[in-house]
Amino acid sequence: MRWATANARWNAPEGMRRAYVNASTSRVSFKRHERYVRDALRATCGPLRVEQLSAKFASRASSSVASEDETNDARAGVGDVANRARAHTTTEVWSSSRLRRVRATYVDGGEGVQIFNCVAYPSPRAHDAPLFGVDLISLGSGRKRKVLIGVDLQPTCRDASYAAAYEPALMKLRDGRLKSHALALGATTPSTKFYEDARFFSKGMFFARPTGASEDIMALSLDVVRAYFDAWISRLDEAEREAEAMDGACKFGLSLEDVRRCVLTETTARAGQDAHDAWQLEHDPAIGMFTSWYGEEWSREFAETVLFPGPRA
């Protein structure tokens, strides 16, 4: 299943793409990325059911954005947060027949802070489907601005045959069709400072640190999100068919010769997603950033019950 609107946008001439960018606000923002992901999920995995969050987690504003010294333990190496405007964090959570859970968080701190983070967890019934993860960050302003672009189809196990089902195609997408995007965006490998253990990241992850946040950078990063979303939907479709075929073959005692054997079961797929959340609770540096804005008590509860709830979801 592919989303026609996304493909049409991807194949649009450069002039049309540039016009699309210029039609939006000139301030650095990942709001277009957020809207795209939400609309794409509705079109391919909807209807989406909205999970009602506690008001204190659905929307929260700080008195000011933390300075560089205040966030050294949170996002070390990301840079100076120069703007002292209020940081407003909003979070939405959805689910559907195809999705166990989607959590989307946006931090708007004006020119100095723009963050969009989203993780989509497939229904465990699609045993071998990876997670869809997006992490877009802009901190600081002017020459001190630091930007990070991370998009991945995140594995929930490290079995070689699990990875072989989609990683080669994802690497080909990144190193082929998106090669010019990777060069323009400054593609690199994630720092081992926080992510020394990459068990929940694929070899096809797109990770970049652009030198600025121009409209071209915003447009190219949006293209990457679109392309990776298409790849994820394609793999989700396959994983659902594989699980159905294997379950049917087992139920009726049919031969498994022509069926790709799923690595995971529904139970182990759920356990793998929960293990992802447990790992993120220990490693995600964003939790430290939330602590610098909203305090340790709120941030820890937010991380454990909303960001990465694991079996509580």
ZICORWO-V185871 format. One record per residue. RES is the residue in three letters. OMEGA is omega in whole degrees, -180 to 180 (* if undefined). Layout:
BEGIN
<<RES,OMEGA> <RES,OMEGA>>
END
This chain:
BEGIN
<<MET,178> <ARG,-180> <TRP,-174> <ALA,-178> <THR,-180> <ALA,-179> <ASN,179> <ALA,179> <ARG,-179> <TRP,-176> <ASN,-179> <ALA,177> <PRO,-177> <GLU,-179> <GLY,179> <MET,179> <ARG,-180> <ARG,178> <ALA,178> <TYR,-180> <VAL,-176> <ASN,-180> <ALA,-177> <SER,179> <THR,-178> <SER,179> <ARG,178> <VAL,-177> <SER,173> <PHE,-179> <LYS,178> <ARG,177> <HIS,179> <GLU,-180> <ARG,180> <TYR,-178> <VAL,180> <ARG,-179> <ASP,180> <ALA,177> <LEU,178> <ARG,-176> <ALA,-174> <THR,-174> <CYS,-176> <GLY,-1> <PRO,-179> <LEU,175> <ARG,-178> <VAL,175> <GLU,-179> <GLN,178> <LEU,171> <SER,-177> <ALA,-177> <LYS,178> <PHE,179> <ALA,-179> <SER,-180> <ARG,178> <ALA,176> <SER,177> <SER,177> <SER,176> <VAL,-178> <ALA,176> <SER,180> <GLU,-180> <ASP,-178> <GLU,-178> <THR,-180> <ASN,-179> <ASP,-176> <ALA,-177> <ARG,-176> <ALA,178> <GLY,-179> <VAL,172> <GLY,-176> <ASP,173> <VAL,-168> <ALA,-174> <ASN,-178> <ARG,179> <ALA,178> <ARG,175> <ALA,-178> <HIS,-178> <THR,177> <THR,-179> <THR,175> <GLU,178> <VAL,179> <TRP,172> <SER,178> <SER,179> <SER,-179> <ARG,-173> <LEU,174> <ARG,-177> <ARG,169> <VAL,176> <ARG,-179> <ALA,-179> <THR,177> <TYR,176> <VAL,179> <ASP,177> <GLY,-179> <GLY,-177> <GLU,-175> <GLY,-178> <VAL,171> <GLN,-178> <ILE,171> <PHE,178> <ASN,-179> <CYS,174> <VAL,177> <ALA,-179> <TYR,178> <PRO,171> <SER,178> <PRO,176> <ARG,171> <ALA,-163> <HIS,-171> <ASP,-180> <ALA,177> <PRO,173> <LEU,172> <PHE,-176> <GLY,178> <VAL,177> <ASP,-177> <LEU,-172> <ILE,170> <SER,-179> <LEU,-180> <GLY,-180> <SER,179> <GLY,-178> <ARG,179> <LYS,-178> <ARG,175> <LYS,-177> <VAL,177> <LEU,177> <ILE,178> <GLY,178> <VAL,-175> <ASP,166> <LEU,-168> <GLN,-179> <PRO,175> <THR,171> <CYS,-176> <ARG,178> <ASP,-176> <ALA,-179> <SER,174> <TYR,-179> <ALA,-177> <ALA,-179> <ALA,-178> <TYR,-175> <GLU,179> <PRO,179> <ALA,180> <LEU,177> <MET,178> <LYS,177> <LEU,-178> <ARG,-174> <ASP,180> <GLY,-177> <ARG,-178> <LEU,-177> <LYS,180> <SER,177> <HIS,-180> <ALA,179> <LEU,-177> <ALA,-177> <LEU,180> <GLY,-179> <ALA,-179> <THR,177> <THR,-179> <PRO,177> <SER,177> <THR,-179> <LYS,179> <PHE,-173> <TYR,178> <GLU,178> <ASP,-173> <ALA,-174> <ARG,-179> <PHE,174> <PHE,-178> <SER,176> <LYS,-180> <GLY,-179> <MET,173> <PHE,-178> <PHE,-176> <ALA,175> <ARG,179> <PRO,-180> <THR,179> <GLY,-179> <ALA,179> <SER,178> <GLU,176> <ASP,178> <ILE,178> <MET,-179> <ALA,-179> <LEU,179> <SER,176> <LEU,176> <ASP,180> <VAL,179> <VAL,179> <ARG,-177> <ALA,-180> <TYR,176> <PHE,177> <ASP,179> <ALA,180> <TRP,179> <ILE,178> <SER,180> <ARG,177> <LEU,177> <ASP,-179> <GLU,-178> <ALA,177> <GLU,179> <ARG,-180> <GLU,-179> <ALA,178> <GLU,-179> <ALA,-179> <MET,178> <ASP,179> <GLY,180> <ALA,179> <CYS,-178> <LYS,-175> <PHE,176> <GLY,-179> <LEU,179> <SER,179> <LEU,-176> <GLU,-176> <ASP,-178> <VAL,175> <ARG,-179> <ARG,179> <CYS,178> <VAL,-176> <LEU,169> <THR,178> <GLU,-179> <THR,-178> <THR,175> <ALA,178> <ARG,180> <ALA,178> <GLY,177> <GLN,179> <ASP,178> <ALA,175> <HIS,-179> <ASP,180> <ALA,179> <TRP,-180> <GLN,178> <LEU,-179> <GLU,-170> <HIS,-172> <ASP,-179> <PRO,179> <ALA,-179> <ILE,177> <GLY,178> <MET,177> <PHE,178> <THR,-179> <SER,-180> <TRP,-168> <TYR,-180> <GLY,-174> <GLU,-176> <GLU,180> <TRP,-175> <SER,179> <ARG,178> <GLU,178> <PHE,-179> <ALA,-174> <GLU,-176> <THR,-177> <VAL,-177> <LEU,-175> <PHE,-173> <PRO,179> <GLY,-176> <PRO,178> <ARG,-178> <ALA,*>>
END
